[in-house]
């Protein structure tokens, strides 16, 4: 469905953006450090995590996710996986080819996780 395709594309776009050391520094390191964990989580809940959660809830409403799927639980798992992937992918020690190989492996794993819950 278009909603699950949108979720796939959103997850892949997030990983692509987070391959940047600047994005890593601002979004995943400075943001939580400067704002504090609670404030950072609130902002994330209203934006990235919130959008992911809304997309999964809509996919469930459209019956493109399995009936027993809890969209909020799945959103937490996907969000955590993507945040960890972003930290790993933006490691300045990685060569361009290492980063590409790692991102392809992570994309495959992320898409497999999402596909496991599709109806």
Biopython code that builds the backbone (N, CA, C, O; Angstrom):
import numpy as np
from Bio.PDB.StructureBuilder import StructureBuilder

atoms = [
    (1, "UNK", "N", (0.846, -1.192, 0.000)),
    (1, "UNK", "CA", (0.000, 0.000, 0.000)),
    (1, "UNK", "C", (0.882, 1.244, 0.000)),
    (1, "UNK", "O", (2.083, 1.161, 0.257)),
    (2, "UNK", "N", (0.289, 2.381, -0.285)),
    (2, "UNK", "CA", (1.072, 3.614, -0.330)),
    (2, "UNK", "C", (1.563, 4.002, 1.063)),
    (2, "UNK", "O", (2.638, 4.586, 1.198)),
    (3, "UNK", "N", (0.787, 3.684, 2.099)),
    (3, "UNK", "CA", (1.219, 4.055, 3.454)),
    (3, "UNK", "C", (2.442, 3.244, 3.881)),
    (3, "UNK", "O", (3.366, 3.798, 4.476)),
    (4, "UNK", "N", (2.464, 1.946, 3.589)),
    (4, "UNK", "CA", (3.632, 1.151, 3.974)),
    (4, "UNK", "C", (4.831, 1.513, 3.089)),
    (4, "UNK", "O", (5.973, 1.472, 3.548)),
    (5, "UNK", "N", (4.579, 1.861, 1.842)),
    (5, "UNK", "CA", (5.680, 2.323, 0.982)),
    (5, "UNK", "C", (6.242, 3.632, 1.521)),
    (5, "UNK", "O", (7.455, 3.840, 1.514)),
    (6, "UNK", "N", (5.366, 4.510, 1.986)),
    (6, "UNK", "CA", (5.806, 5.759, 2.594)),
    (6, "UNK", "C", (6.639, 5.520, 3.841)),
    (6, "UNK", "O", (7.639, 6.202, 4.063)),
    (7, "UNK", "N", (6.230, 4.555, 4.653)),
    (7, "UNK", "CA", (7.011, 4.207, 5.843)),
    (7, "UNK", "C", (8.389, 3.696, 5.451)),
    (7, "UNK", "O", (9.394, 4.084, 6.046)),
    (8, "UNK", "N", (8.435, 2.826, 4.450)),
    (8, "UNK", "CA", (9.725, 2.306, 3.968)),
    (8, "UNK", "C", (10.625, 3.443, 3.511)),
    (8, "UNK", "O", (11.789, 3.520, 3.902)),
    (9, "UNK", "N", (10.078, 4.323, 2.682)),
    (9, "UNK", "CA", (10.864, 5.431, 2.142)),
    (9, "UNK", "C", (11.326, 6.376, 3.246)),
    (9, "UNK", "O", (12.447, 6.882, 3.209)),
    (10, "UNK", "N", (10.461, 6.610, 4.224)),
    (10, "UNK", "CA", (10.822, 7.470, 5.355)),
    (10, "UNK", "C", (11.964, 6.885, 6.164)),
    (10, "UNK", "O", (12.885, 7.605, 6.551)),
    (11, "UNK", "N", (11.914, 5.585, 6.422)),
    (11, "UNK", "CA", (12.989, 4.917, 7.165)),
    (11, "UNK", "C", (14.308, 5.005, 6.405)),
    (11, "UNK", "O", (15.353, 5.280, 6.994)),
    (12, "UNK", "N", (14.257, 4.772, 5.108)),
    (12, "UNK", "CA", (15.475, 4.825, 4.294)),
    (12, "UNK", "C", (16.023, 6.251, 4.215)),
    (12, "UNK", "O", (17.236, 6.458, 4.248)),
    (13, "UNK", "N", (15.131, 7.225, 4.112)),
    (13, "UNK", "CA", (15.564, 8.630, 4.055)),
    (13, "UNK", "C", (16.228, 9.035, 5.370)),
    (13, "UNK", "O", (17.210, 9.777, 5.374)),
    (14, "UNK", "N", (15.684, 8.541, 6.486)),
    (14, "UNK", "CA", (16.279, 8.843, 7.787)),
    (14, "UNK", "C", (17.707, 8.298, 7.856)),
    (14, "UNK", "O", (18.623, 8.996, 8.291)),
    (15, "UNK", "N", (17.889, 7.056, 7.429)),
    (15, "UNK", "CA", (19.234, 6.470, 7.455)),
    (15, "UNK", "C", (20.186, 7.241, 6.549)),
    (15, "UNK", "O", (21.346, 7.457, 6.900)),
    (16, "UNK", "N", (19.703, 7.650, 5.401)),
    (16, "UNK", "CA", (20.537, 8.419, 4.464)),
    (16, "UNK", "C", (20.961, 9.743, 5.105)),
    (16, "UNK", "O", (22.135, 10.111, 5.063)),
    (17, "UNK", "N", (20.012, 10.445, 5.690)),
    (17, "UNK", "CA", (20.320, 11.745, 6.306)),
    (17, "UNK", "C", (21.303, 11.586, 7.455)),
    (17, "UNK", "O", (22.182, 12.426, 7.651)),
    (18, "UNK", "N", (21.154, 10.521, 8.201)),
    (18, "UNK", "CA", (21.986, 10.346, 9.389)),
    (18, "UNK", "C", (23.375, 9.810, 9.072)),
    (18, "UNK", "O", (24.179, 9.611, 9.983)),
    (19, "UNK", "N", (23.669, 9.577, 7.817)),
    (19, "UNK", "CA", (25.034, 9.210, 7.445)),
    (19, "UNK", "C", (25.951, 10.424, 7.564)),
    (19, "UNK", "O", (27.174, 10.295, 7.512)),
    (20, "UNK", "N", (25.357, 11.591, 7.723)),
    (20, "UNK", "CA", (26.115, 12.841, 7.822)),
    (20, "UNK", "C", (26.591, 13.069, 9.256)),
    (20, "UNK", "O", (25.784, 13.036, 10.185)),
    (21, "UNK", "N", (27.888, 13.300, 9.446)),
    (21, "UNK", "CA", (28.393, 13.591, 10.794)),
    (21, "UNK", "C", (27.740, 14.825, 11.423)),
    (21, "UNK", "O", (27.571, 14.882, 12.641)),
    (22, "UNK", "N", (27.368, 15.821, 10.592)),
    (22, "UNK", "CA", (26.736, 17.034, 11.121)),
    (22, "UNK", "C", (25.364, 16.715, 11.708)),
    (22, "UNK", "O", (25.020, 17.197, 12.788)),
    (23, "UNK", "N", (24.579, 15.900, 10.993)),
    (23, "UNK", "CA", (23.256, 15.517, 11.482)),
    (23, "UNK", "C", (23.402, 14.713, 12.772)),
    (23, "UNK", "O", (22.661, 14.919, 13.734)),
    (24, "UNK", "N", (24.365, 13.795, 12.778)),
    (24, "UNK", "CA", (24.618, 12.996, 13.986)),
    (24, "UNK", "C", (24.879, 13.913, 15.173)),
    (24, "UNK", "O", (24.283, 13.755, 16.239)),
    (25, "UNK", "N", (25.769, 14.866, 14.976)),
    (25, "UNK", "CA", (26.170, 15.754, 16.071)),
    (25, "UNK", "C", (24.983, 16.552, 16.599)),
    (25, "UNK", "O", (24.772, 16.638, 17.808)),
    (26, "UNK", "N", (24.211, 17.136, 15.684)),
    (26, "UNK", "CA", (23.099, 18.002, 16.089)),
    (26, "UNK", "C", (21.930, 17.194, 16.646)),
    (26, "UNK", "O", (21.449, 17.466, 17.746)),
    (27, "UNK", "N", (21.478, 16.204, 15.884)),
    (27, "UNK", "CA", (20.241, 15.504, 16.230)),
    (27, "UNK", "C", (20.408, 14.449, 17.315)),
    (27, "UNK", "O", (19.503, 14.247, 18.126)),
    (28, "UNK", "N", (21.544, 13.780, 17.339)),
    (28, "UNK", "CA", (21.660, 12.631, 18.237)),
    (28, "UNK", "C", (22.619, 12.839, 19.409)),
    (28, "UNK", "O", (22.581, 12.081, 20.379)),
    (29, "UNK", "N", (23.469, 13.849, 19.330)),
    (29, "UNK", "CA", (24.423, 14.069, 20.422)),
    (29, "UNK", "C", (24.140, 15.401, 21.123)),
    (29, "UNK", "O", (23.845, 15.423, 22.318)),
    (30, "UNK", "N", (24.229, 16.514, 20.378)),
    (30, "UNK", "CA", (24.027, 17.821, 21.009)),
    (30, "UNK", "C", (22.588, 18.024, 21.476)),
    (30, "UNK", "O", (22.350, 18.537, 22.569)),
    (31, "UNK", "N", (21.639, 17.622, 20.650)),
    (31, "UNK", "CA", (20.228, 17.820, 21.009)),
    (31, "UNK", "C", (19.893, 17.260, 22.383)),
    (31, "UNK", "O", (19.465, 18.010, 23.260)),
    (32, "UNK", "N", (20.078, 15.958, 22.590)),
    (32, "UNK", "CA", (19.763, 15.402, 23.911)),
    (32, "UNK", "C", (20.637, 15.988, 25.030)),
    (32, "UNK", "O", (20.165, 16.167, 26.153)),
    (33, "UNK", "N", (21.916, 16.289, 24.725)),
    (33, "UNK", "CA", (22.823, 16.820, 25.760)),
    (33, "UNK", "C", (22.418, 18.230, 26.188)),
    (33, "UNK", "O", (22.350, 18.533, 27.380)),
    (34, "UNK", "N", (22.153, 19.078, 25.211)),
    (34, "UNK", "CA", (21.854, 20.479, 25.501)),
    (34, "UNK", "C", (20.443, 20.648, 26.064)),
    (34, "UNK", "O", (20.235, 21.366, 27.042)),
    (35, "UNK", "N", (19.488, 19.983, 25.438)),
    (35, "UNK", "CA", (18.092, 20.142, 25.853)),
    (35, "UNK", "C", (17.735, 19.316, 27.078)),
    (35, "UNK", "O", (16.800, 19.643, 27.809)),
    (36, "UNK", "N", (18.483, 18.250, 27.295)),
    (36, "UNK", "CA", (18.103, 17.292, 28.338)),
    (36, "UNK", "C", (17.257, 16.204, 27.699)),
    (36, "UNK", "O", (16.515, 16.447, 26.747)),
    (37, "UNK", "N", (17.384, 15.005, 28.242)),
    (37, "UNK", "CA", (16.707, 13.838, 27.667)),
    (37, "UNK", "C", (15.198, 14.023, 27.580)),
    (37, "UNK", "O", (14.596, 13.722, 26.549)),
    (38, "UNK", "N", (14.578, 14.521, 28.659)),
    (38, "UNK", "CA", (13.110, 14.629, 28.693)),
    (38, "UNK", "C", (12.597, 15.593, 27.629)),
    (38, "UNK", "O", (11.620, 15.298, 26.941)),
    (39, "UNK", "N", (13.254, 16.745, 27.492)),
    (39, "UNK", "CA", (12.826, 17.738, 26.492)),
    (39, "UNK", "C", (13.065, 17.197, 25.084)),
    (39, "UNK", "O", (12.220, 17.339, 24.200)),
    (40, "UNK", "N", (14.236, 16.570, 24.888)),
    (40, "UNK", "CA", (14.544, 16.013, 23.572)),
    (40, "UNK", "C", (13.524, 14.949, 23.183)),
    (40, "UNK", "O", (13.076, 14.915, 22.037)),
    (41, "UNK", "N", (13.154, 14.082, 24.119)),
    (41, "UNK", "CA", (12.161, 13.029, 23.841)),
    (41, "UNK", "C", (10.801, 13.640, 23.510)),
    (41, "UNK", "O", (10.087, 13.131, 22.646)),
    (42, "UNK", "N", (10.439, 14.732, 24.194)),
    (42, "UNK", "CA", (9.160, 15.392, 23.920)),
    (42, "UNK", "C", (9.157, 15.951, 22.489)),
    (42, "UNK", "O", (8.174, 15.801, 21.764)),
    (43, "UNK", "N", (10.251, 16.591, 22.092)),
    (43, "UNK", "CA", (10.349, 17.131, 20.729)),
    (43, "UNK", "C", (10.289, 15.989, 19.715)),
    (43, "UNK", "O", (9.595, 16.091, 18.704)),
    (44, "UNK", "N", (11.016, 14.904, 19.985)),
    (44, "UNK", "CA", (11.006, 13.745, 19.084)),
    (44, "UNK", "C", (9.609, 13.152, 18.991)),
    (44, "UNK", "O", (9.170, 12.757, 17.911)),
    (45, "UNK", "N", (8.897, 13.088, 20.137)),
    (45, "UNK", "CA", (7.544, 12.525, 20.148)),
    (45, "UNK", "C", (6.601, 13.337, 19.271)),
    (45, "UNK", "O", (5.674, 12.788, 18.675)),
    (46, "UNK", "N", (6.836, 14.642, 19.193)),
    (46, "UNK", "CA", (5.972, 15.523, 18.399)),
    (46, "UNK", "C", (6.388, 15.558, 16.928)),
    (46, "UNK", "O", (5.641, 16.052, 16.083)),
    (47, "UNK", "N", (7.570, 15.039, 16.623)),
    (47, "UNK", "CA", (8.096, 15.144, 15.266)),
    (47, "UNK", "C", (8.420, 13.767, 14.697)),
    (47, "UNK", "O", (7.513, 13.067, 14.248)),
    (48, "UNK", "N", (9.679, 13.364, 14.705)),
    (48, "UNK", "CA", (10.088, 12.108, 14.079)),
    (48, "UNK", "C", (9.355, 10.884, 14.590)),
    (48, "UNK", "O", (8.743, 10.152, 13.812)),
    (49, "UNK", "N", (9.415, 10.658, 15.897)),
    (49, "UNK", "CA", (8.740, 9.488, 16.455)),
    (49, "UNK", "C", (7.233, 9.600, 16.259)),
    (49, "UNK", "O", (6.564, 8.616, 15.941)),
    (50, "UNK", "N", (6.707, 10.802, 16.449)),
    (50, "UNK", "CA", (5.262, 11.017, 16.290)),
    (50, "UNK", "C", (4.801, 10.713, 14.872)),
    (50, "UNK", "O", (3.758, 10.091, 14.672)),
    (51, "UNK", "N", (5.576, 11.150, 13.893)),
    (51, "UNK", "CA", (5.217, 10.893, 12.495)),
    (51, "UNK", "C", (5.275, 9.398, 12.189)),
    (51, "UNK", "O", (4.408, 8.866, 11.495)),
    (52, "UNK", "N", (6.296, 8.727, 12.709)),
    (52, "UNK", "CA", (6.422, 7.283, 12.514)),
    (52, "UNK", "C", (5.227, 6.562, 13.137)),
    (52, "UNK", "O", (4.622, 5.686, 12.519)),
    (53, "UNK", "N", (4.903, 6.941, 14.354)),
    (53, "UNK", "CA", (3.776, 6.332, 15.073)),
    (53, "UNK", "C", (2.464, 6.571, 14.312)),
    (53, "UNK", "O", (1.662, 5.653, 14.140)),
    (54, "UNK", "N", (2.257, 7.800, 13.863)),
    (54, "UNK", "CA", (1.039, 8.126, 13.104)),
    (54, "UNK", "C", (0.958, 7.300, 11.824)),
    (54, "UNK", "O", (-0.112, 6.809, 11.466)),
    (55, "UNK", "N", (2.094, 7.148, 11.133)),
    (55, "UNK", "CA", (2.110, 6.352, 9.905)),
    (55, "UNK", "C", (1.765, 4.892, 10.165)),
    (55, "UNK", "O", (1.034, 4.273, 9.391)),
    (56, "UNK", "N", (2.290, 4.348, 11.252)),
    (56, "UNK", "CA", (1.988, 2.947, 11.586)),
    (56, "UNK", "C", (0.538, 2.777, 12.021)),
    (56, "UNK", "O", (-0.092, 1.769, 11.701)),
    (57, "UNK", "N", (0.002, 3.758, 12.750)),
    (57, "UNK", "CA", (-1.418, 3.696, 13.149)),
    (57, "UNK", "C", (-2.316, 3.742, 11.907)),
    (57, "UNK", "O", (-3.309, 3.021, 11.813)),
    (58, "UNK", "N", (-1.942, 4.611, 10.956)),
    (58, "UNK", "CA", (-2.722, 4.704, 9.716)),
    (58, "UNK", "C", (-2.615, 3.408, 8.915)),
    (58, "UNK", "O", (-3.604, 2.952, 8.341)),
    (59, "UNK", "N", (-1.431, 2.815, 8.873)),
    (59, "UNK", "CA", (-1.269, 1.536, 8.175)),
    (59, "UNK", "C", (-2.150, 0.468, 8.815)),
    (59, "UNK", "O", (-2.730, -0.363, 8.116)),
    (60, "UNK", "N", (-2.251, 0.489, 10.127)),
    (60, "UNK", "CA", (-3.125, -0.485, 10.804)),
    (60, "UNK", "C", (-4.590, -0.213, 10.454)),
    (60, "UNK", "O", (-5.356, -1.140, 10.192)),
    (61, "UNK", "N", (-4.972, 1.074, 10.452)),
    (61, "UNK", "CA", (-6.359, 1.428, 10.088)),
    (61, "UNK", "C", (-6.681, 0.959, 8.675)),
    (61, "UNK", "O", (-7.802, 0.530, 8.399)),
    (62, "UNK", "N", (-5.700, 1.041, 7.782)),
    (62, "UNK", "CA", (-5.908, 0.624, 6.392)),
    (62, "UNK", "C", (-5.717, -0.888, 6.210)),
    (62, "UNK", "O", (-5.792, -1.410, 5.098)),
    (63, "UNK", "N", (-5.470, -1.567, 7.322)),
    (63, "UNK", "CA", (-5.305, -3.024, 7.323)),
    (63, "UNK", "C", (-4.114, -3.500, 6.489)),
    (63, "UNK", "O", (-4.134, -4.589, 5.915)),
    (64, "UNK", "N", (-3.067, -2.651, 6.435)),
    (64, "UNK", "CA", (-1.843, -3.092, 5.763)),
    (64, "UNK", "C", (-0.818, -3.607, 6.778)),
    (64, "UNK", "O", (0.247, -4.095, 6.400)),
    (65, "UNK", "N", (-1.148, -3.495, 8.064)),
    (65, "UNK", "CA", (-0.372, -4.143, 9.121)),
    (65, "UNK", "C", (-1.227, -5.275, 9.687)),
    (65, "UNK", "O", (-2.456, -5.198, 9.681)),
    (66, "UNK", "N", (-0.576, -6.309, 10.167)),
    (66, "UNK", "CA", (-1.307, -7.430, 10.768)),
    (66, "UNK", "C", (-2.202, -6.924, 11.891)),
    (66, "UNK", "O", (-1.857, -5.977, 12.597)),
    (67, "UNK", "N", (-3.341, -7.557, 12.043)),
    (67, "UNK", "CA", (-4.339, -7.123, 13.028)),
    (67, "UNK", "C", (-3.776, -7.075, 14.442)),
    (67, "UNK", "O", (-4.147, -6.200, 15.225)),
    (68, "UNK", "N", (-2.876, -8.013, 14.783)),
    (68, "UNK", "CA", (-2.354, -8.079, 16.152)),
    (68, "UNK", "C", (-1.198, -7.105, 16.405)),
    (68, "UNK", "O", (-0.695, -7.022, 17.526)),
    (69, "UNK", "N", (-0.778, -6.375, 15.380)),
    (69, "UNK", "CA", (0.357, -5.455, 15.516)),
    (69, "UNK", "C", (-0.020, -4.263, 16.384)),
    (69, "UNK", "O", (-1.062, -3.639, 16.178)),
    (70, "UNK", "N", (0.831, -3.951, 17.353)),
    (70, "UNK", "CA", (0.680, -2.739, 18.161)),
    (70, "UNK", "C", (1.541, -1.661, 17.503)),
    (70, "UNK", "O", (2.768, -1.730, 17.578)),
    (71, "UNK", "N", (0.924, -0.669, 16.863)),
    (71, "UNK", "CA", (1.700, 0.324, 16.122)),
    (71, "UNK", "C", (2.667, 1.120, 17.000)),
    (71, "UNK", "O", (3.749, 1.483, 16.539)),
    (72, "UNK", "N", (2.305, 1.396, 18.244)),
    (72, "UNK", "CA", (3.176, 2.165, 19.128)),
    (72, "UNK", "C", (4.410, 1.341, 19.492)),
    (72, "UNK", "O", (5.528, 1.856, 19.473)),
    (73, "UNK", "N", (4.212, 0.071, 19.821)),
    (73, "UNK", "CA", (5.346, -0.802, 20.146)),
    (73, "UNK", "C", (6.281, -0.914, 18.943)),
    (73, "UNK", "O", (7.501, -0.840, 19.092)),
    (74, "UNK", "N", (5.714, -1.091, 17.765)),
    (74, "UNK", "CA", (6.537, -1.191, 16.557)),
    (74, "UNK", "C", (7.282, 0.121, 16.298)),
    (74, "UNK", "O", (8.436, 0.109, 15.871)),
    (75, "UNK", "N", (6.621, 1.246, 16.558)),
    (75, "UNK", "CA", (7.275, 2.550, 16.379)),
    (75, "UNK", "C", (8.483, 2.682, 17.304)),
    (75, "UNK", "O", (9.529, 3.181, 16.889)),
    (76, "UNK", "N", (8.346, 2.240, 18.554)),
    (76, "UNK", "CA", (9.489, 2.293, 19.477)),
    (76, "UNK", "C", (10.645, 1.443, 18.964)),
    (76, "UNK", "O", (11.797, 1.874, 19.001)),
    (77, "UNK", "N", (10.345, 0.241, 18.488)),
    (77, "UNK", "CA", (11.398, -0.640, 17.990)),
    (77, "UNK", "C", (12.084, -0.061, 16.763)),
    (77, "UNK", "O", (13.312, -0.048, 16.683)),
    (78, "UNK", "N", (11.298, 0.416, 15.810)),
    (78, "UNK", "CA", (11.878, 0.998, 14.594)),
    (78, "UNK", "C", (12.675, 2.259, 14.909)),
    (78, "UNK", "O", (13.760, 2.467, 14.365)),
    (79, "UNK", "N", (12.135, 3.097, 15.786)),
    (79, "UNK", "CA", (12.813, 4.335, 16.150)),
    (79, "UNK", "C", (14.150, 4.047, 16.832)),
    (79, "UNK", "O", (15.164, 4.666, 16.511)),
    (80, "UNK", "N", (14.142, 3.114, 17.764)),
    (80, "UNK", "CA", (15.385, 2.751, 18.445)),
    (80, "UNK", "C", (16.408, 2.193, 17.475)),
    (80, "UNK", "O", (17.588, 2.540, 17.526)),
    (81, "UNK", "N", (15.943, 1.328, 16.593)),
    (81, "UNK", "CA", (16.845, 0.742, 15.600)),
    (81, "UNK", "C", (17.421, 1.826, 14.690)),
    (81, "UNK", "O", (18.611, 1.807, 14.374)),
    (82, "UNK", "N", (16.585, 2.760, 14.273)),
    (82, "UNK", "CA", (17.063, 3.807, 13.375)),
    (82, "UNK", "C", (18.024, 4.765, 14.078)),
    (82, "UNK", "O", (19.000, 5.209, 13.472)),
    (83, "UNK", "N", (17.764, 5.089, 15.345)),
    (83, "UNK", "CA", (18.675, 5.973, 16.068)),
    (83, "UNK", "C", (20.045, 5.321, 16.247)),
    (83, "UNK", "O", (21.072, 5.978, 16.075)),
    (84, "UNK", "N", (20.066, 4.042, 16.588)),
    (84, "UNK", "CA", (21.338, 3.329, 16.719)),
    (84, "UNK", "C", (22.040, 3.226, 15.370)),
    (84, "UNK", "O", (23.258, 3.384, 15.286)),
    (85, "UNK", "N", (21.279, 2.963, 14.323)),
    (85, "UNK", "CA", (21.848, 2.888, 12.979)),
    (85, "UNK", "C", (22.459, 4.238, 12.598)),
    (85, "UNK", "O", (23.544, 4.297, 12.019)),
    (86, "UNK", "N", (21.754, 5.313, 12.928)),
    (86, "UNK", "CA", (22.244, 6.648, 12.600)),
    (86, "UNK", "C", (23.569, 6.926, 13.293)),
    (86, "UNK", "O", (24.487, 7.476, 12.684)),
    (87, "UNK", "N", (23.673, 6.553, 14.556)),
    (87, "UNK", "CA", (24.934, 6.756, 15.279)),
    (87, "UNK", "C", (26.054, 5.954, 14.632)),
    (87, "UNK", "O", (27.158, 6.465, 14.440)),
    (88, "UNK", "N", (25.770, 4.697, 14.296)),
    (88, "UNK", "CA", (26.792, 3.843, 13.683)),
    (88, "UNK", "C", (27.187, 4.355, 12.306)),
    (88, "UNK", "O", (28.372, 4.397, 11.978)),
    (89, "UNK", "N", (26.206, 4.744, 11.498)),
    (89, "UNK", "CA", (26.482, 5.165, 10.125)),
    (89, "UNK", "C", (27.244, 6.481, 10.036)),
    (89, "UNK", "O", (27.956, 6.727, 9.062)),
    (90, "UNK", "N", (27.096, 7.315, 11.040)),
    (90, "UNK", "CA", (27.743, 8.621, 10.973)),
    (90, "UNK", "C", (29.105, 8.628, 11.661)),
    (90, "UNK", "O", (29.697, 9.688, 11.865)),
    (91, "UNK", "N", (29.595, 7.456, 12.015)),
    (91, "UNK", "CA", (30.917, 7.351, 12.634)),
    (91, "UNK", "C", (31.969, 7.886, 11.668)),
    (91, "UNK", "O", (32.134, 7.347, 10.574)),
    (92, "UNK", "N", (32.682, 8.938, 12.061)),
    (92, "UNK", "CA", (33.661, 9.529, 11.143)),
    (92, "UNK", "C", (34.836, 8.596, 10.810)),
    (92, "UNK", "O", (35.578, 8.854, 9.862)),
    (93, "UNK", "N", (35.004, 7.531, 11.572)),
    (93, "UNK", "CA", (36.086, 6.574, 11.307)),
    (93, "UNK", "C", (35.795, 5.662, 10.115)),
    (93, "UNK", "O", (36.705, 5.030, 9.580)),
    (94, "UNK", "N", (34.524, 5.593, 9.698)),
    (94, "UNK", "CA", (34.164, 4.702, 8.588)),
    (94, "UNK", "C", (34.608, 5.290, 7.249)),
    (94, "UNK", "O", (34.495, 6.493, 7.014)),
    (95, "UNK", "N", (35.107, 4.430, 6.394)),
    (95, "UNK", "CA", (35.381, 4.864, 5.024)),
    (95, "UNK", "C", (34.044, 4.939, 4.286)),
    (95, "UNK", "O", (33.033, 4.419, 4.758)),
    (96, "UNK", "N", (34.054, 5.584, 3.141)),
    (96, "UNK", "CA", (32.820, 5.699, 2.350)),
    (96, "UNK", "C", (32.291, 4.316, 1.978)),
    (96, "UNK", "O", (31.083, 4.089, 2.035)),
    (97, "UNK", "N", (33.167, 3.393, 1.599)),
    (97, "UNK", "CA", (32.702, 2.056, 1.205)),
    (97, "UNK", "C", (32.197, 1.274, 2.422)),
    (97, "UNK", "O", (31.220, 0.534, 2.313)),
    (98, "UNK", "N", (32.845, 1.429, 3.569)),
    (98, "UNK", "CA", (32.359, 0.760, 4.784)),
    (98, "UNK", "C", (30.977, 1.288, 5.163)),
    (98, "UNK", "O", (30.087, 0.525, 5.535)),
    (99, "UNK", "N", (30.813, 2.618, 5.060)),
    (99, "UNK", "CA", (29.525, 3.236, 5.400)),
    (99, "UNK", "C", (28.434, 2.736, 4.454)),
    (99, "UNK", "O", (27.324, 2.436, 4.893)),
    (100, "UNK", "N", (28.743, 2.645, 3.163)),
    (100, "UNK", "CA", (27.756, 2.160, 2.193)),
    (100, "UNK", "C", (27.355, 0.727, 2.458)),
    (100, "UNK", "O", (26.174, 0.383, 2.403)),
    (101, "UNK", "N", (28.328, -0.101, 2.743)),
    (101, "UNK", "CA", (28.049, -1.514, 3.020)),
    (101, "UNK", "C", (27.207, -1.662, 4.291)),
    (101, "UNK", "O", (26.253, -2.440, 4.326)),
    (102, "UNK", "N", (27.569, -0.913, 5.326)),
    (102, "UNK", "CA", (26.822, -0.958, 6.585)),
    (102, "UNK", "C", (25.398, -0.461, 6.382)),
    (102, "UNK", "O", (24.451, -1.059, 6.894)),
    (103, "UNK", "N", (25.241, 0.639, 5.634)),
    (103, "UNK", "CA", (23.898, 1.182, 5.415)),
    (103, "UNK", "C", (23.026, 0.196, 4.641)),
    (103, "UNK", "O", (21.851, 0.031, 4.967)),
    (104, "UNK", "N", (23.575, -0.454, 3.631)),
    (104, "UNK", "CA", (22.784, -1.435, 2.873)),
    (104, "UNK", "C", (22.335, -2.585, 3.772)),
    (104, "UNK", "O", (21.199, -3.047, 3.670)),
    (105, "UNK", "N", (23.221, -3.046, 4.648)),
    (105, "UNK", "CA", (22.861, -4.133, 5.568)),
    (105, "UNK", "C", (21.778, -3.677, 6.550)),
    (105, "UNK", "O", (20.846, -4.424, 6.847)),
    (106, "UNK", "N", (21.907, -2.460, 7.043)),
    (106, "UNK", "CA", (20.918, -1.925, 7.987)),
    (106, "UNK", "C", (19.578, -1.685, 7.310)),
    (106, "UNK", "O", (18.529, -1.956, 7.894)),
    (107, "UNK", "N", (19.606, -1.181, 6.085)),
    (107, "UNK", "CA", (18.363, -0.976, 5.343)),
    (107, "UNK", "C", (17.634, -2.298, 5.155)),
    (107, "UNK", "O", (16.420, -2.376, 5.345)),
    (108, "UNK", "N", (18.371, -3.333, 4.785)),
    (108, "UNK", "CA", (17.755, -4.650, 4.584)),
    (108, "UNK", "C", (17.126, -5.151, 5.882)),
    (108, "UNK", "O", (16.016, -5.682, 5.868)),
    (109, "UNK", "N", (17.827, -4.987, 6.999)),
    (109, "UNK", "CA", (17.305, -5.444, 8.290)),
    (109, "UNK", "C", (16.064, -4.644, 8.697)),
    (109, "UNK", "O", (15.079, -5.207, 9.174)),
    (110, "UNK", "N", (16.127, -3.334, 8.503)),
    (110, "UNK", "CA", (14.997, -2.473, 8.866)),
    (110, "UNK", "C", (13.768, -2.802, 8.027)),
    (110, "UNK", "O", (12.660, -2.908, 8.554)),
    (111, "UNK", "N", (13.967, -2.964, 6.721)),
    (111, "UNK", "CA", (12.840, -3.291, 5.846)),
    (111, "UNK", "C", (12.287, -4.671, 6.159)),
    (111, "UNK", "O", (11.080, -4.890, 6.047)),
    (112, "UNK", "N", (13.143, -5.602, 6.548)),
    (112, "UNK", "CA", (12.672, -6.947, 6.946)),
    (112, "UNK", "C", (11.808, -6.852, 8.205)),
    (112, "UNK", "O", (10.784, -7.524, 8.321)),
    (113, "UNK", "N", (12.240, -6.005, 9.148)),
    (113, "UNK", "CA", (11.460, -5.845, 10.379)),
    (113, "UNK", "C", (10.076, -5.277, 10.055)),
    (113, "UNK", "O", (9.065, -5.760, 10.566)),
    (114, "UNK", "N", (10.040, -4.266, 9.217)),
    (114, "UNK", "CA", (8.758, -3.665, 8.846)),
    (114, "UNK", "C", (7.901, -4.682, 8.084)),
    (114, "UNK", "O", (6.701, -4.795, 8.334)),
    (115, "UNK", "N", (8.511, -5.412, 7.164)),
    (115, "UNK", "CA", (7.773, -6.396, 6.359)),
    (115, "UNK", "C", (7.185, -7.509, 7.228)),
    (115, "UNK", "O", (6.138, -8.061, 6.887)),
    (116, "UNK", "N", (7.828, -7.843, 8.325)),
    (116, "UNK", "CA", (7.338, -8.912, 9.201)),
    (116, "UNK", "C", (5.972, -8.584, 9.787)),
    (116, "UNK", "O", (5.239, -9.486, 10.193)),
    (117, "UNK", "N", (5.627, -7.307, 9.832)),
    (117, "UNK", "CA", (4.350, -6.896, 10.418)),
    (117, "UNK", "C", (3.291, -6.529, 9.384)),
    (117, "UNK", "O", (2.159, -6.190, 9.731)),
    (118, "UNK", "N", (3.671, -6.602, 8.111)),
    (118, "UNK", "CA", (2.698, -6.270, 7.064)),
    (118, "UNK", "C", (1.659, -7.369, 6.924)),
    (118, "UNK", "O", (1.947, -8.554, 7.092)),
    (119, "UNK", "N", (0.448, -6.943, 6.612)),
    (119, "UNK", "CA", (-0.651, -7.902, 6.443)),
    (119, "UNK", "C", (-0.553, -8.574, 5.077)),
    (119, "UNK", "O", (-1.387, -9.416, 4.742)),
]
sb = StructureBuilder()
sb.init_structure("model")
sb.init_model(0)
sb.init_chain("A")
sb.init_seg("    ")
for serial, (resi, resn, name, xyz) in enumerate(atoms, 1):
    if name == "N":
        sb.init_residue(resn, " ", resi, " ")
    sb.init_atom(name, np.array(xyz, "f"), 0.0, 1.0, " ", f" {name:<3s}", serial, name[0])
structure = sb.get_structure()
